[in-house]
Amino acid sequence: MISAKDLSKLIQAAVAARRNAYCPYSRYPVGASVLTGESKIFAGCNVENASSGLSLCAERNAIMNAVAQGHTTIRAVCVVCRSGKPCGACRQVALEFAADGAAFYIVDVGSHSRRHRMLRLPIHKSLPHPFDPLEAELIPKNPSNLLRSAGASRGRSGPRRARRIAR
């Protein structure tokens, strides 16, 4: 859980990033921000492309911005948009860098009231059956990596060896 002060800063950063969204095709601006393990905040916005597969969501933009600056542990991801939720790709990327207890804070700015609605969604519960690079033995054990914590809660103490199938 993060402090109210940190949450307020995260929301402000995501709102500011949303103003820079490049979304001429969908007209759906999204802003995001991340709070790192070192209490630094990085922001991102969605950037669309005429070839939609080349577009980048705000959440991944913010996470990649933090990683590019050397911050690989994420405590929170704030998303500001109209009635939205992070896509599966954003959930998978967030999971890769999420600290234990990390959460999405999704702020709905599309409600008709003056008060915005907010949803808190634990990152490790946001994507059922994610691809686990520890299980696939692609990355070493990392105590700050949520995948290790999520795996331990599933009764796994470390990477499992894949069973060979007799042919």
N, C-alpha and C positions, 0 to 999 in steps of 0.2 A: 504494500500500500504506500502511496506517496502522499506527501503533505498537501494541504489545501493551497499553500503558497506555490508549490511546484506545479500543481495542477492548473492554477490560474495562469502561470507563465507559459505552460504548455499550450493551453487554449489560445492565449494571445499570439503565440508564435505561429500556430496553425491557421488562425484567422488571417494574420498578415500574409502568410504564404499563399493562402487561398486567393488573395487579390492578384497574385502573379500567375495563376493557373492559365495554361494555354490550352483552351478547349473550344476551338472554332467549330468543331463537328458535333459534339454532344451538347455543348453549352451547359456543361455540368462541372462547375469548378469545385475542386477538392483541395483542402490544405491539410497538411499533417506535420506533426512534430514528434520528436523522440527525446526522452530523458535517458541519458546514459548512466552507467554505473558510477561515473565521476561527477554526476549532477550537471552535466553540460546539456544544453538543448540545441538540437539541429532541426531544421525545417525543410519541407519540400512541398511541391504542388504537382498536380497531374499535368503531364505534357503529352498532348495528343499528336498524332501524325496521320497524314492522309492514308497511309497503310496502317490500319488500326493495330495490327500486331506489333508495331514498333512503338506504340504509345507506352508511357510509363506512369504508373499510379503514384499518387502523392506519398503513400506510406512507404513504398520501396524507394522512392526518391529521397525521402528524409533519412531512412535507414542507411542507404548507400552513402549519403552525405556524411553521416556520423562515422561510418566505417572508413571512408576516405580520409578522415581526420584522425584515424587511429583509435576510435572508440568502438569496441566490438561487444560491449555488454549493454543491453537495452533494458531499462527498468519500466518504461511506459511508452506507449505510442498513442498519441492523440490524433483523432481524425475529425475534421470539421467539414460538413457537407449537408446537403438536403437529403434526409432520409436514406442514409447509406450504411454499408458495412464493408469491411475490407474483403477483397476478393481472395480466392484460395491461394494465389501466388503470393500475395502480400502476407497472408497468414503463415505460409510456409517460410518465407524469408524472415519474418519477425521471430518465428520459433527458433530459427538458427542462432539468433543473437540474444534471445530473451534470457534475462536473469530469472532465478527462481522467484515466483510471485509476480512476475511482470504481467501487465494488463493493457488491453486496448481501452481507451476512453473515447467513445464515439459520441460526438456532439452533433445533434440534429438541429440545423439552423433553418429548417424548412417548416417548422411548426408555426401555426397561426398565432400562437400566443407570444407575448414579449419574452417569456422565459424559454430558454432553450432546454430541450430534453437531452439527457446524457445517459449512455449505457456503459457500464463497466463490464468488460469481458476478459477473463483471464486468458492470456495468450495460449498457455498450454492446453486449454480446453476448447479453443476456438477452431481447431482443425482435427477432427477425429481421424485416427490412423494416418498421421503424417509420415512422410518419408523421413526416416531416422538415419542420418549419416553415421551415428555411432554403431547402430545395429549393422549397417552395411560395411563397417570398418573402414570408412573413408576418412574419418578424422580421429585424432587421439582424444582420450577422455579429457574433458575440460570442466573443472568444478563450477565455473560460472555459467555453463551452458544449460539451459532449461531442459534440453533433450535428455541429459543424463538424469536430472531430477524426475522428469516425467517417466523415464524408463524405470527408475528405481521404484516409483509408486506403482508400476505395473508388475512389480515383483522381479525385475531384472537388475542384476548387480553390475552389469557391464555389457559390452558387445557380445552378442550371441554369434556362434558360428552357424553358417547356413548348412542345412542338411543336404547332403548329396543325394540325388535321386538316381537310383539304379536304372540303367537303360538296357 
